[in-house]
Amino acid sequence: MPYLSPARWQARIYPGHLSLMSTVRADLRTDLAGFGEDLVETATLCVSEIAANSIEHTRSGERGGRVLRALFESEPGVLRLVVVDDGTRESAPEIPIHRTGQEWLSAERGRGLLMVESLADRWGSYPVVPLPFCSDLGTAVWAEFVLGGGER
């Protein structure tokens, strides 16, 4: 498998509006043209959930807010998708681990990060600036996908 240059994809910045999610998904599909359909669809679902959480739970969803989407090879054969938000608000996305079975059946929200966890080979988050007094400057949420046979 050929090495994917870190400069292969330019980062994309989007206004923090949920109405633009179709553009976020379409751009990712364009950027991943030539990769296997399973990878493209899996990454598209993940970017949709991560970006929507960023818009809903951070300052990215406020007036003038933005989200940044980046793609790169984090190590040979591993594609990393990253979404960076504009910083914290009062709410933050998290996996709701304290729900009962009945609550899960009737819940209308809270499954996005569970979906990312089940679809990605690895995922996580980190502060944009890793200093305690800078925690409100933004968070990068990432998902990685191991490139299998047939990927380029």
DAGI-V817427 format. One record per pair of residues at least 12 apart in sequence whose C-alpha atoms are under 10 Angstrom apart, sorted by the first residue. I is the first residue (numbers start at 1). J is the second residue. D is the distance in Angstrom with one decimal. If there is no record, write none. Layout:
i=I j=J d=D
i=I j=J d=D
This chain:
i=1 j=76 d=8.9
i=1 j=77 d=7.5
i=1 j=147 d=9.0
i=1 j=148 d=9.1
i=1 j=149 d=8.3
i=1 j=150 d=8.7
i=1 j=151 d=7.8
i=1 j=152 d=6.6
i=2 j=76 d=8.8
i=2 j=77 d=8.6
i=2 j=151 d=9.5
i=2 j=152 d=6.9
i=3 j=73 d=8.4
i=3 j=75 d=9.3
i=3 j=76 d=6.5
i=3 j=77 d=7.6
i=3 j=152 d=8.7
i=4 j=72 d=7.7
i=4 j=73 d=6.2
i=4 j=74 d=9.7
i=4 j=75 d=9.4
i=4 j=76 d=7.7
i=4 j=77 d=8.1
i=4 j=78 d=9.3
i=4 j=79 d=8.9
i=4 j=152 d=8.1
i=5 j=72 d=7.7
i=5 j=73 d=7.4
i=5 j=76 d=9.9
i=6 j=71 d=8.3
i=6 j=72 d=5.4
i=6 j=73 d=6.3
i=6 j=74 d=8.5
i=7 j=71 d=9.3
i=7 j=72 d=7.8
i=7 j=73 d=9.6
i=8 j=31 d=9.2
i=8 j=71 d=8.4
i=8 j=72 d=7.4
i=8 j=73 d=9.2
i=9 j=31 d=7.1
i=9 j=32 d=9.3
i=9 j=70 d=7.5
i=9 j=71 d=6.2
i=9 j=72 d=7.0
i=9 j=73 d=10.0
i=10 j=31 d=9.2
i=10 j=69 d=9.0
i=10 j=70 d=7.0
i=10 j=71 d=7.7
i=10 j=72 d=9.1
i=11 j=68 d=6.8
i=11 j=69 d=5.7
i=11 j=70 d=4.5
i=11 j=71 d=7.0
i=11 j=72 d=9.3
i=11 j=82 d=9.4
i=11 j=83 d=9.7
i=12 j=24 d=8.8
i=12 j=27 d=8.7
i=12 j=28 d=9.5
i=12 j=67 d=8.4
i=12 j=68 d=5.7
i=12 j=69 d=5.2
i=12 j=70 d=6.5
i=12 j=71 d=9.3
i=12 j=83 d=9.6
i=13 j=66 d=6.6
i=13 j=67 d=5.7
i=13 j=68 d=4.4
i=13 j=69 d=6.3
i=13 j=70 d=8.8
i=13 j=83 d=9.5
i=13 j=84 d=9.3
i=14 j=51 d=9.6
i=14 j=60 d=9.5
i=14 j=65 d=8.6
i=14 j=66 d=5.5
i=14 j=67 d=5.4
i=14 j=68 d=6.4
i=14 j=69 d=8.1
i=15 j=55 d=9.1
i=15 j=60 d=7.7
i=15 j=61 d=8.3
i=15 j=62 d=9.6
i=15 j=63 d=9.0
i=15 j=64 d=7.0
i=15 j=65 d=6.0
i=15 j=66 d=4.4
i=15 j=67 d=6.5
i=15 j=68 d=8.9
i=16 j=51 d=8.7
i=16 j=52 d=8.7
i=16 j=54 d=8.2
i=16 j=55 d=5.4
i=16 j=56 d=8.7
i=16 j=58 d=9.5
i=16 j=59 d=8.4
i=16 j=60 d=5.0
i=16 j=61 d=4.7
i=16 j=62 d=7.1
i=16 j=63 d=7.9
i=16 j=64 d=7.4
i=16 j=65 d=5.0
i=16 j=66 d=4.4
i=16 j=67 d=6.0
i=16 j=68 d=9.5
i=16 j=85 d=8.9
i=16 j=86 d=9.1
i=17 j=51 d=9.7
i=17 j=52 d=8.6
i=17 j=55 d=6.7
i=17 j=56 d=9.0
i=17 j=60 d=8.3
i=17 j=61 d=6.3
i=17 j=62 d=8.6
i=17 j=63 d=9.1
i=17 j=64 d=9.6
i=17 j=65 d=8.2
i=17 j=66 d=8.1
i=17 j=67 d=9.3
i=18 j=48 d=9.6
i=18 j=51 d=8.5
i=18 j=52 d=6.4
i=18 j=53 d=9.6
i=18 j=54 d=9.8
i=18 j=55 d=6.9
i=18 j=56 d=8.2
i=18 j=61 d=8.2
i=19 j=52 d=9.9
i=20 j=52 d=9.7
i=21 j=47 d=9.1
i=21 j=48 d=6.6
i=21 j=49 d=9.5
i=21 j=51 d=7.8
i=21 j=52 d=7.5
i=22 j=48 d=8.4
i=24 j=44 d=8.5
i=24 j=47 d=7.7
i=24 j=48 d=7.3
i=24 j=51 d=8.3
i=24 j=67 d=10.0
i=24 j=69 d=8.4
i=25 j=40 d=9.8
i=25 j=41 d=9.4
i=25 j=43 d=9.0
i=25 j=44 d=5.6
i=25 j=45 d=8.0
i=25 j=46 d=9.6
i=25 j=47 d=7.2
i=25 j=48 d=6.5
i=25 j=51 d=9.9
i=26 j=44 d=8.4
i=27 j=44 d=9.4
i=27 j=69 d=9.9
i=28 j=40 d=7.9
i=28 j=41 d=9.6
i=28 j=43 d=8.0
i=28 j=44 d=6.6
i=28 j=47 d=8.2
i=28 j=48 d=9.8
i=28 j=69 d=8.9
i=28 j=70 d=9.5
i=28 j=71 d=9.0
i=28 j=81 d=9.6
i=29 j=41 d=8.0
i=29 j=43 d=8.7
i=29 j=44 d=7.0
i=31 j=71 d=8.7
i=32 j=44 d=9.6
i=32 j=71 d=9.4
i=32 j=151 d=10.0
i=32 j=152 d=9.5
i=33 j=152 d=9.7
i=34 j=150 d=9.4
i=34 j=151 d=7.6
i=34 j=152 d=6.9
i=35 j=147 d=8.9
i=35 j=148 d=9.9
i=35 j=150 d=7.6
i=35 j=151 d=5.0
i=35 j=152 d=5.9
i=36 j=147 d=9.1
i=36 j=148 d=8.9
i=36 j=149 d=9.0
i=36 j=150 d=6.7
i=36 j=151 d=5.8
i=36 j=152 d=8.4
i=37 j=151 d=9.5
i=39 j=79 d=9.7
i=39 j=119 d=9.8
i=39 j=120 d=9.7
i=39 j=145 d=7.6
i=39 j=146 d=9.0
i=39 j=147 d=8.0
i=39 j=148 d=9.2
i=39 j=151 d=8.5
i=42 j=115 d=10.0
i=42 j=116 d=8.9
i=42 j=119 d=6.5
i=42 j=120 d=7.7
i=42 j=145 d=8.8
i=43 j=79 d=9.5
i=43 j=80 d=9.4
i=43 j=81 d=7.6
i=43 j=116 d=9.0
i=43 j=119 d=8.3
i=43 j=120 d=7.9
i=43 j=143 d=8.2
i=43 j=144 d=8.7
i=43 j=145 d=7.9
i=44 j=81 d=9.8
i=45 j=112 d=9.3
i=45 j=115 d=8.5
i=45 j=116 d=7.9
i=45 j=119 d=8.6
i=46 j=81 d=8.6
i=46 j=82 d=10.0
i=46 j=112 d=8.2
i=46 j=113 d=8.5
i=46 j=115 d=7.5
i=46 j=116 d=5.4
i=46 j=117 d=9.0
i=46 j=118 d=9.9
i=46 j=119 d=7.5
i=46 j=120 d=7.7
i=46 j=142 d=9.2
i=46 j=143 d=7.5
i=46 j=144 d=9.9
i=47 j=69 d=8.2
i=47 j=81 d=7.5
i=47 j=82 d=8.1
i=47 j=83 d=7.5
i=47 j=116 d=8.7
i=47 j=141 d=9.7
i=47 j=142 d=9.0
i=47 j=143 d=8.5
i=48 j=83 d=9.9
i=48 j=112 d=9.0
i=48 j=116 d=9.7
i=49 j=111 d=9.1
i=49 j=112 d=5.4
i=49 j=113 d=7.1
i=49 j=114 d=9.8
i=49 j=115 d=8.2
i=49 j=116 d=7.4
i=50 j=69 d=9.9
i=50 j=81 d=9.9
i=50 j=82 d=8.7
i=50 j=83 d=6.8
i=50 j=84 d=9.2
i=50 j=85 d=9.7
i=50 j=93 d=9.3
i=50 j=112 d=7.5
i=50 j=113 d=7.4
i=50 j=116 d=7.9
i=50 j=140 d=9.7
i=50 j=141 d=7.0
i=50 j=142 d=8.3
i=50 j=143 d=9.1
i=51 j=66 d=9.9
i=51 j=67 d=7.0
i=51 j=68 d=8.7
i=51 j=69 d=8.3
i=51 j=82 d=9.4
i=51 j=83 d=6.4
i=51 j=84 d=8.3
i=51 j=85 d=8.2
i=51 j=141 d=9.0
i=52 j=67 d=9.5
i=52 j=112 d=9.0
i=53 j=83 d=9.9
i=53 j=85 d=9.3
i=53 j=92 d=8.3
i=53 j=93 d=6.3
i=53 j=94 d=9.4
i=53 j=110 d=9.7
i=53 j=112 d=8.0
i=53 j=113 d=8.7
i=53 j=141 d=9.9
i=54 j=66 d=9.0
i=54 j=67 d=7.2
i=54 j=68 d=9.9
i=54 j=83 d=7.9
i=54 j=84 d=7.7
i=54 j=85 d=5.6
i=54 j=86 d=8.2
i=54 j=87 d=8.9
i=54 j=88 d=9.3
i=54 j=92 d=8.6
i=54 j=93 d=8.0
i=54 j=138 d=9.6
i=54 j=139 d=8.8
i=54 j=140 d=9.4
i=54 j=141 d=8.8
i=55 j=67 d=7.4
i=55 j=85 d=7.6
i=55 j=86 d=8.9
i=56 j=89 d=9.6
i=56 j=91 d=8.7
i=56 j=92 d=8.7
i=56 j=93 d=8.5
i=57 j=85 d=9.3
i=57 j=87 d=9.2
i=57 j=88 d=7.4
i=57 j=89 d=6.6
i=57 j=90 d=7.8
i=57 j=91 d=5.4
i=57 j=92 d=5.1
i=57 j=93 d=6.2
i=57 j=94 d=10.0
i=58 j=85 d=6.7
i=58 j=86 d=6.6
i=58 j=87 d=5.7
i=58 j=88 d=4.8
i=58 j=89 d=5.0
i=58 j=90 d=8.0
i=58 j=91 d=7.3
i=58 j=92 d=6.9
i=58 j=93 d=8.9
i=58 j=136 d=9.3
i=58 j=138 d=8.3
i=58 j=139 d=9.1
i=59 j=85 d=7.3
i=59 j=86 d=5.3
i=59 j=87 d=5.5
i=59 j=88 d=6.0
i=59 j=89 d=6.0
i=59 j=90 d=9.5
i=59 j=136 d=9.3
i=59 j=137 d=9.5
i=59 j=138 d=8.7
i=60 j=84 d=9.1
i=60 j=85 d=5.6
i=60 j=86 d=4.9
i=60 j=87 d=7.1
i=60 j=88 d=8.7
i=60 j=89 d=9.3
i=60 j=138 d=9.1
i=61 j=85 d=9.0
i=61 j=86 d=8.6
i=61 j=89 d=9.7
i=62 j=86 d=9.3
i=62 j=89 d=9.7
i=64 j=86 d=9.7
i=65 j=85 d=8.3
i=65 j=86 d=6.5
i=65 j=87 d=9.4
i=66 j=84 d=8.7
i=66 j=85 d=6.8
i=66 j=86 d=6.3
i=66 j=87 d=9.9
i=67 j=83 d=6.6
i=67 j=84 d=5.7
i=67 j=85 d=5.0
i=67 j=86 d=6.7
i=67 j=87 d=10.0
i=67 j=138 d=9.8
i=67 j=140 d=9.8
i=68 j=82 d=7.9
i=68 j=83 d=5.5
i=68 j=84 d=5.1
i=68 j=85 d=6.7
i=68 j=86 d=8.8
i=68 j=140 d=9.0
i=69 j=81 d=7.3
i=69 j=82 d=5.6
i=69 j=83 d=4.6
i=69 j=84 d=6.6
i=69 j=85 d=9.2
i=69 j=140 d=9.4
i=69 j=141 d=9.8
i=69 j=142 d=9.7
i=70 j=82 d=5.1
i=70 j=83 d=6.5
i=70 j=84 d=8.4
i=70 j=140 d=10.0
i=70 j=142 d=9.3
i=71 j=83 d=9.1
i=71 j=142 d=9.6
i=71 j=143 d=9.9
i=71 j=144 d=9.7
i=72 j=144 d=9.7
i=73 j=144 d=9.0
i=73 j=145 d=9.5
i=73 j=146 d=9.7
i=73 j=147 d=9.8
i=74 j=144 d=8.1
i=74 j=145 d=9.8
i=75 j=146 d=9.5
i=76 j=146 d=9.1
i=76 j=147 d=9.0
i=77 j=145 d=8.5
i=77 j=146 d=6.0
i=77 j=147 d=5.2
i=77 j=148 d=7.7
i=77 j=151 d=9.1
i=77 j=152 d=9.3
i=78 j=121 d=9.3
i=78 j=144 d=6.5
i=78 j=145 d=5.6
i=78 j=146 d=4.5
i=78 j=147 d=5.7
i=78 j=148 d=9.1
i=79 j=121 d=10.0
i=79 j=143 d=8.4
i=79 j=144 d=5.5
i=79 j=145 d=5.2
i=79 j=146 d=6.3
i=79 j=147 d=6.8
i=80 j=120 d=9.7
i=80 j=122 d=9.2
i=80 j=123 d=9.0
i=80 j=142 d=6.7
i=80 j=143 d=5.8
i=80 j=144 d=4.4
i=80 j=145 d=6.5
i=80 j=146 d=8.9
i=81 j=120 d=9.9
i=81 j=123 d=9.2
i=81 j=140 d=9.9
i=81 j=141 d=8.4
i=81 j=142 d=5.5
i=81 j=143 d=5.3
i=81 j=144 d=6.3
i=81 j=145 d=8.3
i=82 j=123 d=9.6
i=82 j=124 d=9.6
i=82 j=125 d=9.0
i=82 j=139 d=9.9
i=82 j=140 d=6.3
i=82 j=141 d=5.7
i=82 j=142 d=4.3
i=82 j=143 d=6.6
i=82 j=144 d=8.8
i=83 j=125 d=9.4
i=83 j=139 d=8.2
i=83 j=140 d=5.5
i=83 j=141 d=5.4
i=83 j=142 d=6.4
i=83 j=143 d=9.0
i=84 j=125 d=9.4
i=84 j=126 d=9.5
i=84 j=127 d=9.1
i=84 j=128 d=7.8
i=84 j=138 d=6.7
i=84 j=139 d=5.6
i=84 j=140 d=4.3
i=84 j=141 d=6.4
i=84 j=142 d=8.7
i=85 j=127 d=9.8
i=85 j=128 d=8.9
i=85 j=136 d=10.0
i=85 j=137 d=8.4
i=85 j=138 d=5.2
i=85 j=139 d=5.7
i=85 j=140 d=6.6
i=85 j=141 d=8.5
i=86 j=128 d=9.5
i=86 j=136 d=8.2
i=86 j=137 d=6.4
i=86 j=138 d=4.9
i=86 j=139 d=7.5
i=86 j=140 d=9.6
i=87 j=127 d=9.1
i=87 j=128 d=8.9
i=87 j=134 d=9.4
i=87 j=135 d=7.7
i=87 j=136 d=4.8
i=87 j=137 d=4.5
i=87 j=138 d=3.6
i=87 j=139 d=6.4
i=87 j=140 d=9.7
i=88 j=135 d=7.6
i=88 j=136 d=4.9
i=88 j=137 d=7.0
i=88 j=138 d=6.4
i=88 j=139 d=7.9
i=89 j=136 d=7.9
i=93 j=110 d=8.1
i=93 j=112 d=9.1
i=93 j=113 d=8.0
i=94 j=110 d=7.7
i=94 j=111 d=9.4
i=94 j=112 d=9.1
i=94 j=113 d=7.1
i=94 j=114 d=9.1
i=95 j=110 d=6.6
i=95 j=111 d=7.3
i=95 j=112 d=8.2
i=95 j=113 d=6.1
i=95 j=114 d=6.5
i=95 j=115 d=9.9
i=95 j=117 d=9.7
i=96 j=109 d=9.6
i=96 j=110 d=6.4
i=96 j=111 d=8.1
i=96 j=113 d=9.3
i=96 j=114 d=8.9
i=97 j=110 d=9.7
i=97 j=114 d=9.9
i=116 j=142 d=9.5
i=116 j=143 d=7.4
i=116 j=144 d=9.9
i=117 j=143 d=8.3
i=119 j=143 d=8.9
i=119 j=144 d=9.4
i=119 j=145 d=8.7
i=120 j=142 d=9.4
i=120 j=143 d=5.7
i=120 j=144 d=5.7
i=120 j=145 d=5.7
i=120 j=146 d=8.6
i=121 j=143 d=7.4
i=121 j=144 d=5.7
i=121 j=145 d=5.3
i=121 j=146 d=6.6
i=122 j=142 d=8.3
i=122 j=143 d=5.8
i=122 j=144 d=5.2
i=122 j=145 d=7.2
i=122 j=146 d=9.0
i=123 j=141 d=7.5
i=123 j=142 d=5.4
i=123 j=143 d=4.2
i=123 j=144 d=6.0
i=123 j=145 d=9.1
i=124 j=140 d=8.4
i=124 j=141 d=5.8
i=124 j=142 d=5.5
i=124 j=143 d=6.7
i=124 j=144 d=9.1
i=125 j=139 d=6.7
i=125 j=140 d=5.4
i=125 j=141 d=4.2
i=125 j=142 d=5.9
i=125 j=143 d=8.8
i=126 j=138 d=8.9
i=126 j=139 d=5.7
i=126 j=140 d=5.4
i=126 j=141 d=6.7
i=126 j=142 d=8.5
i=127 j=139 d=4.4
i=127 j=140 d=6.1
i=127 j=141 d=8.8
i=128 j=140 d=6.2
i=128 j=141 d=9.8
